[in-house]
Amino acid sequence: MINYKAKCIELMELACEHENISNKRNWIIGLSHNGPHKDIETPIRIVSHLLYASCFLIESGKKEYEKLAREALEYIFSNQARPMNAAFHCRVNPSKDFSNGLVGQAWVLEALMYASEVLNEPEARRLAYEVFMQHKWDEQKCSWYTLNVDGSSLNVNLTFNQQLWFAYIGLQFRKHEEPYKRAQQFVLEVLPNVEIYKDGVIYHDSCSFKKSKRENGIFYRSKKVLRNIFTKTKENKRLHSVGYHSFNLVPIKYIIDCVGDNIIEQKKLDKMFGVCLSERFISELNFSKFSYPYNPVGFELAYSLQEGYEEILNKQLEYIKFKDKGVFVNASYDENLSVARLYEFARCFRYNNNLNNI
Protein backbone atom coordinates (compact mmCIF):
# COMPACT_ATOMS: atom_id res chain seq x y z
CA MET A 1 0.00 0.00 0.00
CA ILE A 2 1.32 3.43 -0.97
CA ASN A 3 2.08 5.87 1.83
CA TYR A 4 0.67 8.92 0.04
CA LYS A 5 1.83 11.41 2.64
CA ALA A 6 5.44 10.20 2.38
CA LYS A 7 5.17 10.20 -1.42
CA CYS A 8 3.84 13.77 -1.34
CA ILE A 9 6.74 14.98 0.82
CA GLU A 10 9.21 13.24 -1.51
CA LEU A 11 7.70 14.93 -4.57
CA MET A 12 7.58 18.36 -2.91
CA GLU A 13 11.28 18.02 -2.06
CA LEU A 14 12.15 17.00 -5.63
CA ALA A 15 10.16 19.93 -7.02
CA CYS A 16 11.81 22.37 -4.63
CA GLU A 17 15.24 21.06 -5.56
CA HIS A 18 14.63 20.95 -9.33
CA GLU A 19 17.52 22.93 -10.79
CA ASN A 20 15.48 24.50 -13.60
CA ILE A 21 12.90 26.07 -11.30
CA SER A 22 14.33 26.29 -7.77
CA ASN A 23 17.46 28.27 -8.68
CA LYS A 24 16.45 31.92 -8.58
CA ARG A 25 18.97 32.70 -11.31
CA ASN A 26 16.55 30.92 -13.64
CA TRP A 27 13.55 33.03 -12.61
CA ILE A 28 13.31 34.82 -15.94
CA ILE A 29 10.69 35.25 -18.65
CA GLY A 30 10.20 32.00 -20.55
CA LEU A 31 10.61 29.72 -17.55
CA SER A 32 7.26 28.20 -18.52
CA HIS A 33 4.70 28.55 -21.30
CA ASN A 34 1.39 27.46 -19.77
CA GLY A 35 1.42 23.98 -21.25
CA PRO A 36 -0.94 23.42 -24.20
CA HIS A 37 -2.02 27.07 -24.14
CA LYS A 38 1.51 28.00 -25.32
CA ASP A 39 1.64 31.44 -23.69
CA ILE A 40 5.16 32.45 -22.68
CA GLU A 41 5.05 33.12 -18.94
CA THR A 42 7.03 35.14 -16.46
CA PRO A 43 8.42 33.21 -13.45
CA ILE A 44 5.61 34.33 -11.08
CA ARG A 45 3.44 31.24 -11.53
CA ILE A 46 6.23 28.72 -10.94
CA VAL A 47 7.63 30.76 -8.05
CA SER A 48 4.18 30.86 -6.43
CA HIS A 49 3.78 27.09 -6.75
CA LEU A 50 7.26 26.64 -5.22
CA LEU A 51 6.28 28.92 -2.34
CA TYR A 52 3.25 26.73 -1.65
CA ALA A 53 5.30 23.51 -1.88
CA SER A 54 8.07 24.82 0.37
CA CYS A 55 5.54 26.02 2.96
CA PHE A 56 4.05 22.54 3.00
CA LEU A 57 7.49 21.05 3.61
CA ILE A 58 8.13 23.52 6.44
CA GLU A 59 4.84 22.50 8.04
CA SER A 60 5.94 18.87 7.63
CA GLY A 61 9.05 19.56 9.71
CA LYS A 62 11.47 20.28 6.86
CA LYS A 63 12.69 23.65 8.13
CA GLU A 64 15.56 23.73 5.64
CA TYR A 65 13.10 24.84 2.95
CA GLU A 66 12.44 28.16 4.65
CA LYS A 67 15.27 29.74 2.65
CA LEU A 68 13.58 28.86 -0.64
CA ALA A 69 10.21 29.99 0.69
CA ARG A 70 11.58 33.39 1.65
CA GLU A 71 13.38 33.77 -1.69
CA ALA A 72 10.10 33.03 -3.46
CA LEU A 73 8.26 35.50 -1.25
CA GLU A 74 10.90 38.15 -1.92
CA TYR A 75 10.44 37.65 -5.65
CA ILE A 76 6.64 37.99 -5.40
CA PHE A 77 7.10 41.30 -3.57
CA SER A 78 9.58 42.56 -6.18
CA ASN A 79 9.00 45.17 -8.88
CA GLN A 80 9.77 42.50 -11.44
CA ALA A 81 6.75 40.47 -10.33
CA ARG A 82 4.41 43.44 -9.88
CA PRO A 83 5.93 46.27 -11.90
CA MET A 84 3.13 48.83 -11.60
CA ASN A 85 1.72 47.99 -8.14
CA ALA A 86 -1.40 46.44 -9.63
CA ALA A 87 -1.80 42.93 -11.10
CA PHE A 88 1.14 40.53 -11.07
CA HIS A 89 2.83 40.22 -14.45
CA CYS A 90 2.11 36.63 -15.49
CA ARG A 91 2.54 36.29 -19.25
CA VAL A 92 3.89 38.16 -22.26
CA ASN A 93 1.49 37.26 -25.08
CA PRO A 94 0.75 40.64 -26.74
CA SER A 95 -2.66 39.43 -27.95
CA LYS A 96 -3.82 38.67 -24.40
CA ASP A 97 -3.76 40.44 -21.05
CA PHE A 98 -0.46 40.22 -19.16
CA SER A 99 -2.15 39.26 -15.88
CA ASN A 100 -3.48 35.90 -17.13
CA GLY A 101 -7.00 36.92 -16.22
CA LEU A 102 -8.20 36.13 -12.72
CA VAL A 103 -6.61 32.70 -12.40
CA GLY A 104 -3.06 33.95 -12.90
CA GLN A 105 -3.59 36.22 -9.92
CA ALA A 106 -5.37 33.53 -7.91
CA TRP A 107 -2.37 31.20 -8.04
CA VAL A 108 -0.16 33.91 -6.55
CA LEU A 109 -2.70 34.88 -3.89
CA GLU A 110 -3.18 31.22 -2.89
CA ALA A 111 0.54 30.94 -2.15
CA LEU A 112 0.64 34.29 -0.34
CA MET A 113 -2.22 33.30 1.98
CA TYR A 114 -0.49 30.03 2.85
CA ALA A 115 2.90 31.71 3.36
CA SER A 116 1.40 34.31 5.68
CA GLU A 117 0.45 31.47 8.06
CA VAL A 118 3.49 29.25 7.76
CA LEU A 119 6.15 31.98 7.73
CA ASN A 120 4.23 34.25 10.10
CA GLU A 121 4.38 37.03 7.53
CA PRO A 122 1.33 39.31 7.81
CA GLU A 123 2.65 41.39 4.91
CA ALA A 124 2.01 38.43 2.60
CA ARG A 125 -1.65 38.45 3.56
CA ARG A 126 -1.79 42.23 3.27
CA LEU A 127 -0.44 42.04 -0.28
CA ALA A 128 -2.96 39.34 -1.17
CA TYR A 129 -5.77 41.53 0.16
CA GLU A 130 -4.52 44.58 -1.72
CA VAL A 131 -4.31 42.82 -5.09
CA PHE A 132 -7.64 41.08 -4.58
CA MET A 133 -9.41 44.36 -3.84
CA GLN A 134 -7.84 46.08 -6.84
CA HIS A 135 -9.99 43.82 -9.01
CA LYS A 136 -13.15 45.69 -9.94
CA TRP A 137 -16.33 43.99 -8.72
CA ASP A 138 -19.66 44.11 -10.56
CA GLU A 139 -22.43 44.12 -7.97
CA GLN A 140 -25.16 43.29 -10.49
CA LYS A 141 -23.32 40.46 -12.22
CA CYS A 142 -21.67 39.22 -8.99
CA SER A 143 -18.39 38.75 -10.82
CA TRP A 144 -14.94 40.30 -11.12
CA TYR A 145 -13.28 42.25 -13.91
CA THR A 146 -9.80 41.32 -15.12
CA LEU A 147 -7.16 43.65 -13.67
CA ASN A 148 -4.34 44.75 -15.95
CA VAL A 149 -0.71 45.05 -14.93
CA ASP A 150 -1.00 48.84 -15.26
CA GLY A 151 -3.99 49.00 -12.89
CA SER A 152 -6.68 49.50 -15.54
CA SER A 153 -9.59 47.08 -15.85
CA LEU A 154 -10.86 45.03 -18.75
CA ASN A 155 -14.42 43.69 -18.83
CA VAL A 156 -16.01 41.11 -16.54
CA ASN A 157 -13.94 37.95 -16.97
CA LEU A 158 -16.06 35.51 -18.98
CA THR A 159 -14.20 32.30 -18.09
CA PHE A 160 -16.17 30.40 -15.46
CA ASN A 161 -13.25 28.57 -13.86
CA GLN A 162 -11.34 31.84 -13.44
CA GLN A 163 -14.23 33.45 -11.55
CA LEU A 164 -14.59 30.25 -9.51
CA TRP A 165 -10.92 30.20 -8.52
CA PHE A 166 -11.01 33.86 -7.55
CA ALA A 167 -14.02 33.15 -5.31
CA TYR A 168 -12.02 30.30 -3.75
CA ILE A 169 -9.33 32.84 -2.82
CA GLY A 170 -11.90 35.29 -1.47
CA LEU A 171 -13.28 32.70 0.93
CA GLN A 172 -9.83 32.34 2.51
CA PHE A 173 -10.19 35.79 4.06
CA ARG A 174 -12.15 36.47 7.24
CA LYS A 175 -15.95 36.48 7.03
CA HIS A 176 -16.25 40.18 7.85
CA GLU A 177 -13.78 41.18 5.14
CA GLU A 178 -14.85 42.36 1.70
CA PRO A 179 -13.12 39.59 -0.33
CA TYR A 180 -15.11 36.97 1.60
CA LYS A 181 -18.38 38.87 1.15
CA ARG A 182 -17.88 39.22 -2.60
CA ALA A 183 -16.88 35.57 -2.96
CA GLN A 184 -19.98 34.58 -1.04
CA GLN A 185 -22.14 36.60 -3.45
CA PHE A 186 -20.59 34.79 -6.40
CA VAL A 187 -21.19 31.46 -4.68
CA LEU A 188 -24.84 32.27 -3.98
CA GLU A 189 -25.75 33.95 -7.27
CA VAL A 190 -23.56 32.40 -9.98
CA LEU A 191 -22.31 28.97 -8.87
CA PRO A 192 -25.79 27.35 -8.51
CA ASN A 193 -26.40 27.98 -12.23
CA VAL A 194 -23.22 26.28 -13.42
CA GLU A 195 -23.91 24.45 -16.67
CA ILE A 196 -23.12 20.75 -16.86
CA TYR A 197 -23.33 17.95 -19.38
CA LYS A 198 -25.97 15.28 -18.75
CA ASP A 199 -23.47 13.12 -16.86
CA GLY A 200 -22.26 15.95 -14.60
CA VAL A 201 -19.08 17.23 -16.29
CA ILE A 202 -18.88 21.01 -15.90
CA TYR A 203 -19.18 22.77 -19.25
CA HIS A 204 -16.02 24.81 -19.78
CA ASP A 205 -17.94 27.77 -21.24
CA SER A 206 -20.51 27.88 -18.47
CA CYS A 207 -21.72 31.42 -17.73
CA SER A 208 -19.35 33.26 -15.38
CA PHE A 209 -21.74 35.92 -14.07
CA LYS A 210 -25.27 36.50 -12.79
CA LYS A 211 -27.59 37.04 -15.73
CA SER A 212 -30.19 39.77 -15.88
CA LYS A 213 -33.89 38.89 -16.11
CA ARG A 214 -33.73 39.66 -19.81
CA GLU A 215 -30.76 37.35 -20.35
CA ASN A 216 -32.60 34.62 -18.44
CA GLY A 217 -35.69 35.06 -20.61
CA ILE A 218 -37.02 32.39 -22.92
CA PHE A 219 -35.80 34.20 -26.06
CA TYR A 220 -32.15 34.22 -24.97
CA ARG A 221 -32.28 30.69 -23.61
CA SER A 222 -33.89 29.35 -26.79
CA LYS A 223 -31.32 31.17 -28.90
CA LYS A 224 -28.50 29.51 -26.95
CA VAL A 225 -30.06 26.05 -27.28
CA LEU A 226 -30.43 26.46 -31.04
CA ARG A 227 -26.87 27.72 -31.39
CA ASN A 228 -25.55 24.67 -29.55
CA ILE A 229 -27.62 22.36 -31.75
CA PHE A 230 -26.44 23.84 -35.04
CA THR A 231 -22.82 24.58 -34.16
CA LYS A 232 -22.24 21.69 -31.76
CA THR A 233 -20.37 24.16 -29.56
CA LYS A 234 -20.96 22.24 -26.37
CA GLU A 235 -20.26 18.87 -27.93
CA ASN A 236 -16.97 20.16 -29.35
CA LYS A 237 -15.91 21.41 -25.92
CA ARG A 238 -16.42 18.04 -24.25
CA LEU A 239 -12.77 16.92 -23.98
CA HIS A 240 -11.71 20.44 -22.99
CA SER A 241 -14.34 20.36 -20.25
CA VAL A 242 -13.26 16.89 -19.09
CA GLY A 243 -9.66 18.08 -18.75
CA TYR A 244 -10.73 20.99 -16.56
CA HIS A 245 -13.44 19.25 -14.52
CA SER A 246 -11.21 18.33 -11.59
CA PHE A 247 -9.62 21.80 -11.72
CA ASN A 248 -13.12 23.19 -11.13
CA LEU A 249 -13.88 20.74 -8.34
CA VAL A 250 -10.94 21.99 -6.24
CA PRO A 251 -12.57 25.36 -5.44
CA ILE A 252 -16.04 23.80 -5.32
CA LYS A 253 -14.89 21.33 -2.64
CA TYR A 254 -13.37 24.19 -0.64
CA ILE A 255 -16.57 26.23 -1.05
CA ILE A 256 -18.67 23.33 0.22
CA ASP A 257 -16.41 22.98 3.26
CA CYS A 258 -16.76 26.72 3.95
CA VAL A 259 -20.43 27.41 3.34
CA GLY A 260 -22.12 24.00 3.05
CA ASP A 261 -23.37 21.84 0.18
CA ASN A 262 -26.83 23.39 -0.09
CA ILE A 263 -25.62 26.05 -2.54
CA ILE A 264 -26.00 23.74 -5.55
CA GLU A 265 -29.00 21.48 -6.10
CA GLN A 266 -28.08 18.12 -4.55
CA LYS A 267 -28.87 16.08 -7.67
CA LYS A 268 -26.61 18.32 -9.74
CA LEU A 269 -23.85 18.23 -7.13
CA ASP A 270 -23.98 14.43 -6.93
CA LYS A 271 -23.56 14.26 -10.71
CA MET A 272 -20.61 16.66 -10.71
CA PHE A 273 -18.69 14.55 -8.20
CA GLY A 274 -20.04 11.15 -9.22
CA VAL A 275 -19.03 11.45 -12.87
CA CYS A 276 -15.35 11.43 -11.87
CA LEU A 277 -15.50 7.70 -11.22
CA SER A 278 -17.49 6.80 -14.34
CA GLU A 279 -15.94 4.61 -17.00
CA ARG A 280 -16.54 7.21 -19.72
CA PHE A 281 -14.93 10.07 -17.79
CA ILE A 282 -11.87 8.04 -16.82
CA SER A 283 -11.47 6.95 -20.45
CA GLU A 284 -11.88 10.51 -21.80
CA LEU A 285 -9.14 11.78 -19.51
CA ASN A 286 -6.71 9.83 -21.67
CA PHE A 287 -7.71 11.87 -24.74
CA SER A 288 -7.86 15.37 -23.28
CA LYS A 289 -4.68 17.41 -23.65
CA PHE A 290 -5.76 19.36 -20.57
CA SER A 291 -5.72 16.32 -18.24
CA TYR A 292 -2.86 14.38 -16.59
CA PRO A 293 0.23 15.94 -18.16
CA TYR A 294 -1.12 19.49 -17.69
CA ASN A 295 -3.85 19.62 -15.03
CA PRO A 296 -2.81 17.08 -12.36
CA VAL A 297 -6.21 15.39 -12.29
CA GLY A 298 -5.17 12.72 -9.80
CA PHE A 299 -4.09 15.26 -7.18
CA GLU A 300 -7.15 17.44 -7.77
CA LEU A 301 -9.58 14.55 -7.39
CA ALA A 302 -7.77 13.11 -4.37
CA TYR A 303 -8.51 16.45 -2.68
CA SER A 304 -12.06 16.81 -4.00
CA LEU A 305 -13.45 13.29 -3.56
CA GLN A 306 -14.05 11.52 -0.29
CA GLU A 307 -13.41 8.04 -1.66
CA GLY A 308 -12.71 6.07 -4.81
CA TYR A 309 -9.94 8.34 -6.11
CA GLU A 310 -7.08 5.84 -5.74
CA GLU A 311 -7.09 4.60 -9.36
CA ILE A 312 -6.85 8.12 -10.80
CA LEU A 313 -4.36 9.25 -8.16
CA ASN A 314 -2.12 6.26 -8.88
CA LYS A 315 -2.32 6.96 -12.62
CA GLN A 316 -1.24 10.54 -11.95
CA LEU A 317 1.73 9.24 -10.01
CA GLU A 318 2.63 6.97 -12.95
CA TYR A 319 3.19 10.08 -15.07
CA ILE A 320 5.96 11.16 -12.70
CA LYS A 321 9.38 9.85 -13.73
CA PHE A 322 12.84 10.14 -12.21
CA LYS A 323 16.20 10.84 -13.82
CA ASP A 324 19.58 11.77 -12.38
CA LYS A 325 18.01 12.08 -8.93
CA GLY A 326 15.55 14.58 -10.39
CA VAL A 327 11.91 14.43 -11.41
CA PHE A 328 9.89 15.14 -14.54
CA VAL A 329 6.33 14.56 -15.73
CA ASN A 330 5.98 12.24 -18.70
CA ALA A 331 4.30 13.57 -21.88
CA SER A 332 4.34 17.10 -20.46
CA TYR A 333 3.79 20.10 -22.72
CA ASP A 334 5.83 22.20 -20.30
CA GLU A 335 8.27 20.29 -18.10
CA ASN A 336 9.10 23.12 -15.69
CA LEU A 337 5.46 23.99 -15.08
CA SER A 338 4.45 20.34 -14.67
CA VAL A 339 7.07 19.86 -11.98
CA ALA A 340 5.93 23.04 -10.21
CA ARG A 341 2.32 21.86 -10.33
CA LEU A 342 3.23 18.88 -8.19
CA TYR A 343 2.41 21.37 -5.42
CA GLU A 344 -1.25 20.45 -5.92
CA PHE A 345 -0.61 17.13 -4.18
CA ALA A 346 0.15 19.07 -0.99
CA ARG A 347 -3.35 20.55 -0.96
CA CYS A 348 -4.69 17.07 -0.21
CA PHE A 349 -2.90 16.97 3.13
CA ARG A 350 -3.71 20.53 4.14
CA TYR A 351 -7.45 19.97 3.88
CA ASN A 352 -8.28 16.27 3.30
CA ASN A 353 -8.08 14.28 6.54
CA ASN A 354 -9.35 11.20 4.76
CA LEU A 355 -6.25 11.01 2.58
CA ASN A 356 -3.99 11.49 5.61
CA ASN A 357 -5.17 8.15 6.95
CA ILE A 358 -4.21 6.08 3.92
Protein Blocks (a to p, Z undefined) as FASTA:
>chain_A
ZZfklmmmmmmmmmmmmmklmpmklmcghkagoijnopacdfklmmmmmmmmmmmmmmno
pamlmmmmmmmmmmmmpmklmmnopacdfbfcfkbcfklpmllmmmmmmmmmmmmmmnop
aklmmmmmmmmmmpccdfklopacdddfkopacdddfbfklmmmmmmmmmmpcfkbmklm
mmmmmmmmmmmmpccdfkopacfklcfbdcdfklmpmklmmmmmmmmmmnommmmmmmmm
mmmmmmmmmmmmmmmmmnopklbcfklmmmmmmmmmgmklmmmmmmpcklmmlmgfklmm
mmmpmghklmmmmmmmmmpcceehiacdehiablklmmmmmmmmmmmmmmmmmlmmZZ
